[in-house]
Amino acid sequence: MLKASELCCVREERVLFDGLSFTLLPGEILQIAGPNGAGKTSLLRLIAGLSRPEGGEIFWQDHSISQDADSYHRDCLYLGHHAGVKAELSALENLRFYLGLAGQSLAQEQLYALLTRVGLAGLEEEPVAHLSAGQQRRVALARLWLVKRKLWILDEPFTAIDKQGVAYLEQVILEHAKSGGMVLLTTHQELNIAAERYRVLEIKPAFEEVV
């Protein structure tokens, strides 16, 4: 279980949100919603352990993520708003780089099959800098299959993806939840996912000046 308790986030001397609490259980998909500037991306970065809250705590399996960060990071996968790929490397080399960070490896034919799965057949050796924004996003999304993680933290995963790709990614997210995984995401996309696995948490911005 993922649990956020009384989170407070401050950015540039403004309180974005305060007293924010929620839980996420296996099999659930939780969308974080709210107006631009409400702190959706900031919240996902807090949950991913990339920044620290001004107040409150985040728990994974009843343990604070600040106390057992290594164990937590082995269980979660964060994909940010930007593609987060290395432009000078090819799509194939990017996947090898991700695997190296995770201390894993896969045969080249498996990586080729994975890139085919995300619609990049024939572009495996192409430098990512030469790919379109949507194709770069697909390289990043390939990480969802590359390493097994219980918790997916996805910031605008549908950015630059065409309608067919959106439908496919929705199905991938749903299948992850059905298998006992957990998904926390932001998106401006209306998701076509059954309500029993999917709910929305709306952030209401505080925008208070910090004295």
C-alpha positions in Angstrom: 0.0 0.0 0.0 1.0 3.6 -0.7 -0.1 6.1 1.8 0.4 9.9 1.7 -0.3 11.6 5.1 -0.9 15.3 5.5 1.5 16.4 2.8 2.5 20.0 2.4 4.3 21.2 -0.6 6.0 24.6 -0.9 7.5 25.9 -4.2 9.0 29.4 -4.6 7.7 30.6 -1.3 4.1 29.5 -2.1 2.1 26.7 -0.5 0.8 24.6 -3.4 -1.2 22.3 -1.2 -1.4 21.4 2.4 -2.9 18.5 4.5 -3.1 16.3 1.4 -3.8 12.6 2.3 -4.7 9.6 0.2 -4.0 5.8 -0.1 -3.4 3.7 -3.1 -4.0 -0.1 -3.0 -3.0 -2.9 -5.3 -5.2 -3.0 -8.3 -6.0 0.7 -8.2 -5.4 3.6 -10.7 -5.5 7.0 -9.1 -5.5 10.1 -11.3 -4.3 13.4 -9.7 -6.3 16.3 -11.2 -6.5 20.0 -10.7 -5.8 23.3 -12.5 -2.4 24.2 -13.9 -0.1 25.2 -11.1 -2.0 23.3 -8.5 1.0 21.1 -7.8 0.2 17.9 -9.7 3.8 17.3 -11.0 5.2 18.5 -7.6 3.1 15.8 -5.9 4.3 13.1 -8.2 7.9 14.1 -7.6 7.3 13.9 -3.8 5.7 10.5 -4.2 8.6 9.3 -6.4 11.1 10.4 -3.7 12.7 13.0 -5.9 11.9 15.9 -3.5 10.9 16.2 0.1 7.6 17.5 1.4 7.5 20.6 3.6 5.3 18.6 6.0 3.7 15.2 6.2 5.0 11.8 5.3 4.8 9.2 2.5 4.6 5.5 3.4 5.2 2.4 1.4 4.2 -0.9 2.9 3.8 0.9 6.2 7.4 2.3 6.2 8.4 5.9 5.5 10.0 6.1 2.1 12.6 8.5 3.6 13.8 5.7 5.9 14.0 2.9 3.3 14.5 4.8 0.0 16.4 2.0 -1.7 13.8 -0.6 -1.1 11.0 1.8 -2.2 12.8 2.8 -5.5 13.1 -0.9 -6.4 9.4 -1.1 -6.3 8.4 2.0 -8.2 8.9 3.4 -11.7 8.7 7.2 -12.3 8.1 8.6 -15.8 8.2 12.4 -15.8 6.4 15.0 -17.9 9.4 15.2 -20.2 10.5 12.0 -22.1 13.7 11.8 -20.1 15.6 10.1 -22.9 19.3 10.6 -23.9 19.1 12.4 -27.3 22.6 11.3 -28.3 21.8 7.6 -27.9 19.7 5.4 -30.1 16.4 4.0 -28.8 18.1 0.6 -28.3 21.0 2.3 -26.4 18.5 4.1 -24.2 16.9 0.9 -23.1 20.3 -0.6 -22.4 21.1 2.4 -20.3 17.9 2.0 -18.3 18.6 -1.6 -17.7 22.1 -0.8 -16.5 20.7 1.5 -13.9 18.5 -1.3 -12.7 21.4 -3.8 -12.7 19.7 -5.9 -15.3 20.2 -7.0 -18.9 18.2 -8.4 -21.8 19.2 -10.0 -25.1 19.2 -7.7 -28.1 16.3 -9.6 -29.8 14.2 -9.0 -26.7 14.9 -5.3 -26.8 14.0 -5.2 -30.5 10.8 -6.9 -29.8 10.0 -4.4 -27.0 10.6 -1.5 -29.3 8.4 -3.1 -31.9 5.7 -3.4 -29.3 5.8 0.4 -28.7 5.7 1.2 -32.4 9.4 1.8 -33.1 10.2 -1.0 -35.5 12.9 0.1 -37.9 14.0 2.9 -35.6 15.9 0.9 -33.1 19.3 2.3 -34.1 18.2 5.8 -34.9 19.5 8.5 -32.6 16.7 9.7 -30.4 17.4 13.3 -31.4 16.2 12.4 -34.9 12.9 11.1 -33.6 9.6 13.0 -33.2 8.3 14.0 -29.8 5.8 11.1 -29.9 8.5 8.6 -30.8 10.7 9.9 -28.0 7.8 9.4 -25.6 7.4 5.8 -26.8 11.1 5.2 -26.0 10.4 6.4 -22.5 7.2 4.3 -22.2 9.1 1.2 -23.2 10.4 1.3 -19.6 7.0 0.1 -18.4 7.9 -3.4 -19.9 11.6 -3.2 -19.4 11.7 -3.7 -15.6 9.0 -5.0 -13.3 7.8 -2.5 -10.8 4.7 -2.6 -8.5 4.0 1.1 -8.5 3.9 3.2 -11.7 4.1 7.0 -11.2 3.3 8.6 -14.5 3.3 12.3 -15.2 1.3 13.1 -18.4 2.1 9.7 -20.0 -0.1 10.4 -23.0 1.7 13.5 -24.1 2.5 13.5 -27.9 0.9 10.1 -28.3 -1.6 9.6 -31.1 -5.2 8.3 -30.5 -4.3 4.7 -31.2 -1.3 4.9 -28.9 -3.5 6.4 -26.1 -5.9 3.5 -26.4 -3.1 1.0 -26.2 -1.5 2.7 -23.2 -4.8 2.8 -21.4 -5.0 -1.0 -21.8 -1.4 -1.4 -20.6 -2.2 0.6 -17.5 -5.4 -1.3 -16.9 -3.6 -4.7 -17.3 -1.0 -3.6 -14.8 -3.7 -2.8 -12.2 -5.5 -6.1 -12.9 -2.3 -8.0 -12.2 -2.1 -6.3 -8.7 0.0 -3.3 -9.8 -0.7 0.3 -8.8 -0.8 3.4 -10.9 -0.6 7.1 -9.9 -0.8 9.5 -12.8 -1.6 12.9 -14.1 -3.2 13.5 -17.4 -5.4 15.9 -19.3 -6.8 12.9 -21.2 -10.2 11.5 -20.4 -9.5 7.9 -19.5 -11.7 5.1 -20.7 -11.2 2.9 -17.6 -13.9 1.2 -15.5 -14.7 3.0 -12.3 -14.1 0.0 -10.0 -10.3 0.3 -10.7 -10.0 4.0 -11.4 -10.6 7.1 -9.3 -9.7 10.8 -9.4 -8.2 13.0 -6.6 -8.5 16.7 -7.3 -5.9 19.0 -5.8 -7.3 22.4 -4.7 -4.5 24.9 -4.7 -3.7 26.9 -1.6 -1.3 29.5 -3.1 -0.5 30.9 0.2 2.6 33.1 0.6 5.2 31.6 3.0 6.1 34.2 5.7 
